Amino acid sequence: MSHATDPGSAVVEVSDDRSRVDLDVVWGFLSTAAYWGRWRSRDDVAEQVRGAWRVVGAYASDGSMVGFARAFSDGVSGAYLADVFVLPAWRGLGVAHRLVEEMVERGPGREFRWMLHTADAHALYADFGFAPPNASCLERPASPERARLVEGTS
C-alpha cells in the first residue's frame, strides 16, 4: 500500500473509475480503523466494492488512494451512502467533502433520496442536505449477533 508523502501540497483527484480503486487501501482502513466495518472479511469488502452501484475514490498526485466512498442503489430513486473514509494524514483538507460531493451531487443519483448511517461527521453530511430521519423513516436494525460484530462487543 503506497501513500503520498505530503498531503498538504498534493493535488487530490476524485474519480468514479472503479478500476482505480485500491482494494488494499479500502480493506486496510475498513478492517483496522472503521468502527463500522471491522467485522467484514476481505472477501466481503471485495464483493461490496464489486457489487456497488457506484464507487468514488480520492487520489493523491502520485495516484495513491487516500479516500473512498461507495453507494448502493436501485438506480432510479434512492441510494445509500456507505464506507466513506479518508486516510488520517489527508483529513482536514476537504477530501471527504469532495468525495461526498462527487457521489451525491455530481453523479447519476443527484436527484435521488439518499440515506446513510453514521455516528460522526454529521456536519459534513448536512452540507449535502442530509438530516435526521423524519416520521416517514422506519428501520429494522441488524440482528443482535450482527450488532455485536458491528459494535465490537462479545
Backbone torsions as a table, in degrees:
resi	resn	phi	psi	omega
1	MET	NA	123.4	179.7
2	SER	-108.1	149.3	178.6
3	HIS	-131.7	142.3	172.8
4	ALA	-66.6	147.1	-172.1
5	THR	-89.3	-19.4	-176.4
6	ASP	-129.5	83.7	-177.0
7	PRO	-62.9	-28.9	-177.3
8	GLY	-65.2	-28.8	-176.0
9	SER	-109.5	-6.2	-176.1
10	ALA	-82.9	148.2	174.0
11	VAL	-86.2	133.6	178.8
12	VAL	-106.3	129.3	177.6
13	GLU	-108.2	137.2	172.2
14	VAL	-106.7	142.3	-175.6
15	SER	-150.3	143.8	174.1
16	ASP	-101.6	20.9	176.7
17	ASP	-75.2	104.1	-177.0
18	ARG	-57.0	-31.6	-178.0
19	SER	-68.3	-16.3	180.0
20	ARG	-86.5	-14.4	-176.3
21	VAL	-61.6	127.5	177.7
22	ASP	-95.1	98.8	-176.8
23	LEU	-60.1	-29.2	177.0
24	ASP	-62.4	-40.3	178.5
25	VAL	-68.7	-46.3	-179.8
26	VAL	-60.6	-50.8	180.0
27	TRP	-63.3	-42.4	-179.9
28	GLY	-57.3	-43.6	179.4
29	PHE	-72.8	-51.3	-175.2
30	LEU	-63.0	-33.2	-176.3
31	SER	-83.9	-14.3	-176.8
32	THR	-123.7	-31.0	-171.0
33	ALA	-116.4	-20.4	-175.4
34	ALA	-86.1	116.9	178.9
35	TYR	-60.8	-24.0	-174.5
36	TRP	-94.0	-9.0	-170.7
37	GLY	-127.9	0.9	-172.5
38	ARG	-66.7	-18.8	-178.0
39	TRP	-77.5	-17.3	-176.6
40	ARG	-77.7	146.6	175.2
41	SER	-81.5	165.8	176.4
42	ARG	-60.0	-39.4	177.4
43	ASP	-62.7	-38.9	176.1
44	ASP	-59.6	-48.1	-178.5
45	VAL	-64.2	-43.0	178.8
46	ALA	-59.9	-42.5	178.9
47	GLU	-66.3	-39.9	178.7
48	GLN	-64.4	-41.2	177.8
49	VAL	-66.5	-45.8	-179.8
50	ARG	-61.4	-40.5	-175.9
51	GLY	-91.0	0.2	-177.9
52	ALA	-63.2	146.1	173.6
53	TRP	-64.8	-40.5	179.6
54	ARG	-154.1	143.7	172.3
55	VAL	-126.4	148.6	175.9
56	VAL	-134.0	130.2	176.2
57	GLY	-114.8	155.4	172.3
58	ALA	-112.8	133.1	-172.7
59	TYR	-129.9	135.1	175.4
60	ALA	-72.0	169.6	-177.9
61	SER	-61.8	-22.3	177.2
62	ASP	-87.0	2.9	178.0
63	GLY	91.8	-6.8	-179.1
64	SER	-74.3	143.2	-179.5
65	MET	-77.4	130.4	-179.7
66	VAL	-121.6	-6.0	178.3
67	GLY	-162.5	164.9	-172.7
68	PHE	-157.9	152.0	169.2
69	ALA	-152.6	148.5	174.6
70	ARG	-135.0	160.3	177.7
71	ALA	-140.5	148.2	168.0
72	PHE	-120.5	149.2	-169.6
73	SER	-159.5	162.2	169.0
74	ASP	-84.6	-6.0	178.3
75	GLY	77.5	4.4	-175.7
76	VAL	-126.1	-48.6	-171.3
77	SER	-135.1	-19.0	-175.2
78	GLY	-147.6	155.2	179.0
79	ALA	-149.0	156.2	177.7
80	TYR	-119.1	126.3	179.6
81	LEU	-91.1	130.0	-174.4
82	ALA	-142.1	157.7	170.7
83	ASP	54.2	40.2	176.5
84	VAL	-78.7	124.7	175.2
85	PHE	-152.2	157.4	173.1
86	VAL	-132.0	133.4	178.6
87	LEU	-59.0	143.9	-173.2
88	PRO	-50.3	-42.1	-177.7
89	ALA	-65.5	-15.7	-175.2
90	TRP	-107.2	4.0	-179.3
91	ARG	-76.5	154.3	179.1
92	GLY	81.5	7.6	-178.2
93	LEU	-111.8	7.3	179.9
94	GLY	85.1	9.3	-177.5
95	VAL	-66.4	-44.3	179.8
96	ALA	-62.2	-40.8	178.8
97	HIS	-60.1	-43.7	-179.8
98	ARG	-66.6	-38.7	177.5
99	LEU	-61.0	-50.1	-177.5
100	VAL	-67.1	-40.3	177.9
101	GLU	-59.6	-45.3	179.6
102	GLU	-62.9	-42.6	-176.8
103	MET	-69.1	-48.1	-169.6
104	VAL	-91.0	-42.0	-172.6
105	GLU	-96.2	-26.9	-171.3
106	ARG	-109.9	-4.8	-176.5
107	GLY	-99.7	-171.0	-178.0
108	PRO	-67.6	-11.8	-178.9
109	GLY	-102.8	19.6	-174.9
110	ARG	-61.0	-21.7	178.5
111	GLU	-97.5	-0.5	-176.0
112	PHE	-73.3	164.2	164.3
113	ARG	-85.6	122.7	-178.2
114	TRP	-106.5	146.5	178.0
115	MET	-133.6	156.5	170.6
116	LEU	-164.4	161.7	171.7
117	HIS	-119.6	131.7	175.9
118	THR	-157.8	148.5	176.4
119	ALA	-98.0	-2.6	-177.8
120	ASP	-147.0	178.1	177.2
121	ALA	60.2	29.0	-178.6
122	HIS	-59.8	-35.7	179.3
123	ALA	-64.4	-39.3	177.1
124	LEU	-58.1	-50.8	-176.2
125	TYR	-69.4	-31.0	176.7
126	ALA	-61.4	-31.5	176.6
127	ASP	-57.6	-22.9	-177.4
128	PHE	-110.3	17.4	174.5
129	GLY	89.3	3.0	177.4
130	PHE	-70.7	137.2	-178.8
131	ALA	-138.1	164.6	175.8
132	PRO	-57.5	152.7	179.7
133	PRO	-56.7	149.0	178.0
134	ASN	-106.1	-171.5	-175.4
135	ALA	-65.7	-14.2	-179.6
136	SER	-92.7	-0.3	-177.0
137	CYS	-99.2	119.7	175.6
138	LEU	-115.6	151.1	-179.2
139	GLU	-141.5	137.4	170.9
140	ARG	-104.6	110.3	-178.7
141	PRO	-63.6	163.5	175.6
142	ALA	-62.9	161.4	177.0
143	SER	-60.6	158.4	177.8
144	PRO	-57.0	-36.2	178.6
145	GLU	-64.0	-46.0	179.2
146	ARG	-67.6	-41.1	179.3
147	ALA	-58.8	-39.0	177.3
148	ARG	-63.1	-38.6	178.0
149	LEU	-65.1	-45.0	-178.9
150	VAL	-65.1	-41.8	-178.0
151	GLU	-80.2	-12.2	178.9
152	GLY	75.5	23.3	177.7
153	THR	-103.7	166.8	179.2
154	SER	-108.6	NA	NA
